[in-house]
Amino acid sequence: MGRFITFEGIEGCGKTTQIRMAGEFLSAQGIPVIVTEEPGGTILGAELRRILLNRSTFDLCKEAELFLFLADRAQHVKETIRPALRDGKWVLCDRFSDATVAYQGFGRGMDPDFVRRMCDFSSGALKPDMTLLFDLPVDEGLRRALERVSRIENAPPEDRFEREALTFHEKVREGYLYLARKEPERFRVIDGGKAVRDVYREVSSHLSKR
């Protein structure tokens, strides 16, 4: 069996850059690896991602939002993640069940325990071998996210989650840190405010220990 490593954090925390670099690091060690994301790791997921991150005035209630994320995860686990693990590959995933608990549970004010049970149902109780949580203050994360969009020519405006109020993102961050405190053996909390190369060195160190 391969290893299942998830990358988590608030908007602008740098996890997407780090997961790409981590994939390159593992490949250089001769380790078979795939890099995937949620939502969007399958053909169905790509369609659900378009809905979930809709940048228009599309109205989506929190219950519908939760179940769309769960549908994405069920397909993703069955079609992409479990087959790769059975083949002995390392799977690096940009967000997984912890994101749903943090965003839809803590952020949206739904019962986190209920959200976790639903995540376990949709994933077949699949749990990461290790979760890297990139933490930084919310205002810094949102500033980075908006700067990233401004650097891309003809980029669309920020997505639904980046448009949320500061209090929403504070709750999401608090949720992530709560989850990390509950499972210190699985989580590795990394200071996302450090320079990219410094964060990368810490990530590669954690991966090497596995």
N, C-alpha and C positions, 0 to 999 in steps of 0.2 A: 504493500500500500504506500501511496505517496503521502505528502504532508499538505495540510490545509491551513494556510496562513491568511488572515484577514487584516485589512488596513482600514482604520476607522478614524473619524474626527469631524469637527464642524467644517462649515464652508471656509475655504481658503487656508486650510491647515497644512497643505503641501503633500497630502497622502498620494495624490495621483502622480505627481512627479516621482515620489519615492518608490511607488510600486513598479513604475517603469524601470527605474534604476536597479531595483531589487531583482527584477526579472533578468536583466542583463548580467547582474552579478552571479546569479545561480547558473545561468547558461554558460558563463565563462568557466564555472567549476565542473562543467560536464553534466549538470543535473537537468533532467527533462522537466520543463516548467511551462505552465500556461498562465497568462495574465487575463483576468476577466473582471466583470463589473456588474453591480446591481444598482438600478435596474438596467437591463440591456444585454445580458450575456447570451441571449438566444435570439432567434428570429422573432418569436413572440415577445421577448423582453424588449427588443428594439422598438416595437410598436407601443408597448406599455410605457417605456421611457418617454416617448414623445408625448403621451398623455400626462404622465406624472410630473414632468418638468415643463409642462406647457407654459409658454411665455406670453400668452394672450390673456383675455379676460375669462377664459374657460373656468367654470365654477365646479369644484370638486369637493364634496363633503368629506370630513375626516374618516368616516367609516368606509366610504368607497375608496378613498386613498389607501387605507390600510389593506383592504382586500386585493387591490391591484398589486401592491408590493408583494403580498403573499402569493398571488398567482404567478408573478414573475419568479419568485424564489422556488416555488414547486417545480416549474419547468426547468429552471436553471440547474437545480440540484440533480434532477433526473437526467437531463440531456447533456449537461456539460461537466459538472463538478464530480459526481460519483464515478462516471466512466473514466475520467482522467486519473482520479485517485486509484481506481482499480488497476489502471495501467502503470502505476508506480510513479506518476508525475506529481510534482509539487504544483499546487493550485494557489495562486496569489489572487485574492478577490478584493476589489475596491468596494467596500461595504458589504455587510451581510446582516444577520438577524439583530445584532447589537444596534445597528443603525435604526432599524424599525422600532425597537424598544425606546431608543433615545429620542427619535423624531416624533413618532406617532404616540408613544406612551407618554414620555415626559413633556415633549414639546407641545403636542396637541391636547394633553390632559386626559388621555385615555388610561385605563387601568394598566400599568406596566406589567403586572403579573398575567393579566389576560392576554396582552399583546405577546408576551414571551411564550405562553402556551400555544397561541396560534402560530407563532414562528416555528416552534418545535413540530407542530402538526404539518406545516407546509414543507418543512425541510426534512421530514423523517427523523427529527431529533439530531440532525448532523451538527456537530460542534467543532469549531476550529481547534487545531492543535495549538495555535498561538494567535493572539490578536495584538497588533501594534496600534496603539492609540496615540495619535498626534494631537497634542493639546496646546492651545494658546488662547489668549484673551479674545473674546468675541469681536470686539471692535477692530482688532488687528486682522482677524480672519476675514471679516467682511470687506475691509479696506483692500486686502490682497485680492479677494475674489473680484471686486469691481475693477481693480487695476488690470487684472488678467483680461477681462472682457474688453477694456478700453484699448489694449494693445493689439487686438485682433481686428483686422480690417473687415468692415461690414458685419461685425459680430452682432448677434441678437442681444436684446437687453437681458439683464439677469433673470435667472429662472425663478419658479414659484417660491422656492425655499429661500433664495437670497433676498427676495422682496419682503420676507416676513419681518415683523418688528424685532427690535433688539432683545426684548424680553423672551421671545420665542427661542432665539438662539442661546440665550443664557440658560434656559431650562434644558435645552438639548445638551449643552456642555456639562451642566450639573448631572444630567442623566448618565452621560458617558462616564464621568468620574465616579459616580455611584456604582456603576456596573464594574468598573475596574477595582474598586475597593472590595466588592463582593467576591471577585474571582482573581485574586492577585497571582495565582499560579498560572493563569492563562494570559492575562493582560501584561503588556509592557508599555508603560506610559512614557512617551518621548516628548521632549520640549520642542514643539513645532516652530518656536520663534527663533531657533538657532539657524545658522547658515546652512544652506542646502547640503554642502559637502560634509559638515559636521553631523547633520541628521543622518545622512547616508552611511557614515562610518558606524553610527550607533545601530542602524538597521542591519547592516551587513554583519555586525558582531552578534546580534541576536540570532540571525539566520545561521551563522556558522556554528553556533552552539547546538543547533538542531541537527 
